[in-house]
């Protein structure tokens, strides 16, 4: 159940961040509401995860995967295409998250 809340936190944060761009500095009402609700849902879900998993590991997974999803969805929705160094950097982030989950004793396994 903990990992379900982590997935929910990542999804909510990703949606909220996409809406943040669409809110145009909180001048657009609907995206602005999505931002506030999304971040509230993300932090609530993250707080549930932190009852079980260590803070550092949780934050690394949440932030790392959030970055990757935002860049990928930014390319789709906003045509902000990452260059090769950005793609390589994201691959390193993914490798780091996988390494933590598979091999770290502090990952809560």
C-alpha positions as CSV (number, residue, x, y, z in Angstrom):
1,X,0.0,0.0,0.0
2,X,2.9,2.3,0.7
3,X,4.1,2.2,-2.9
4,X,0.6,2.9,-4.2
5,X,0.7,6.2,-2.2
6,X,4.1,6.9,-3.6
7,X,2.8,6.4,-7.1
8,X,-0.2,8.7,-6.2
9,X,2.2,11.3,-4.9
10,X,4.3,11.3,-8.0
11,X,1.2,11.4,-10.3
12,X,-0.4,14.3,-8.4
13,X,2.9,16.3,-8.3
14,X,3.4,15.7,-12.1
15,X,-0.2,16.8,-12.9
16,X,0.2,19.9,-10.6
17,X,3.5,20.9,-12.2
18,X,2.1,20.6,-15.7
19,X,-0.9,22.7,-14.6
20,X,1.5,25.3,-13.0
21,X,2.8,26.1,-16.5
22,X,-0.8,26.3,-17.8
23,X,-1.8,28.5,-15.0
24,X,0.3,31.4,-16.5
25,X,1.3,32.8,-13.1
26,X,-2.1,31.8,-11.5
27,X,-4.0,34.0,-13.9
28,X,-6.0,31.1,-15.4
29,X,-8.5,29.8,-12.8
30,X,-8.9,26.1,-13.8
31,X,-5.2,25.3,-14.0
32,X,-4.6,27.2,-10.8
33,X,-7.1,25.1,-9.0
34,X,-5.5,21.9,-10.4
35,X,-2.1,23.2,-9.1
36,X,-3.4,23.7,-5.5
37,X,-5.4,20.5,-5.4
38,X,-2.6,18.5,-7.1
39,X,0.1,19.7,-4.7
40,X,-2.1,19.1,-1.7
41,X,-2.8,15.5,-2.9
42,X,0.9,15.0,-3.6
43,X,2.1,16.1,-0.2
44,X,-0.7,14.3,1.6
45,X,0.2,11.0,-0.2
46,X,3.9,11.7,0.4
47,X,3.2,12.1,4.2
48,X,1.5,8.7,4.2
49,X,4.6,7.1,2.5
50,X,6.9,8.7,5.1
51,X,5.2,6.7,7.8
52,X,6.9,3.6,6.4
53,X,9.8,4.5,4.1
54,X,12.9,6.6,5.0
55,X,12.7,10.3,4.1
56,X,15.8,10.4,1.9
57,X,14.9,7.4,-0.2
58,X,11.3,8.5,-0.6
59,X,12.3,12.0,-1.7
60,X,14.9,10.6,-4.1
61,X,12.3,8.4,-5.8
62,X,9.6,11.0,-5.8
63,X,11.8,13.8,-7.1
64,X,13.7,11.7,-9.6
65,X,10.7,10.1,-11.2
66,X,8.8,13.4,-11.1
67,X,11.6,15.1,-13.1
68,X,11.6,12.4,-15.7
69,X,7.8,12.5,-16.1
70,X,7.7,16.3,-16.3
71,X,10.4,16.4,-19.0
72,X,8.7,13.7,-21.0
73,X,5.2,15.3,-20.6
74,X,6.7,18.7,-21.2
75,X,8.0,17.5,-24.6
76,X,4.5,16.1,-25.4
77,X,2.3,19.0,-24.2
78,X,4.6,22.0,-24.5
79,X,6.9,20.9,-27.2
80,X,9.9,21.4,-24.9
81,X,12.2,18.7,-26.4
82,X,15.2,17.8,-24.2
83,X,18.6,17.7,-25.9
84,X,21.0,14.7,-25.6
85,X,22.7,15.9,-22.3
86,X,19.3,16.2,-20.7
87,X,18.2,12.8,-21.9
88,X,21.5,11.3,-20.6
89,X,21.0,13.0,-17.3
90,X,17.5,11.6,-16.9
91,X,18.8,8.1,-17.7
92,X,21.3,8.6,-14.9
93,X,18.4,9.6,-12.6
94,X,16.5,6.5,-13.6
95,X,19.6,4.4,-13.0
96,X,19.9,5.9,-9.5
97,X,16.3,5.2,-8.6
98,X,16.6,1.6,-9.8
99,X,19.9,1.2,-7.9
100,X,18.3,2.5,-4.7
101,X,15.3,0.2,-5.0
102,X,17.3,-2.9,-5.9
103,X,20.3,-2.6,-3.7
104,X,20.0,-0.1,-0.9
105,X,19.4,-1.5,2.6
106,X,17.8,1.8,3.6
107,X,15.1,1.6,0.9
108,X,12.7,0.0,3.4
109,X,12.8,-3.5,2.1
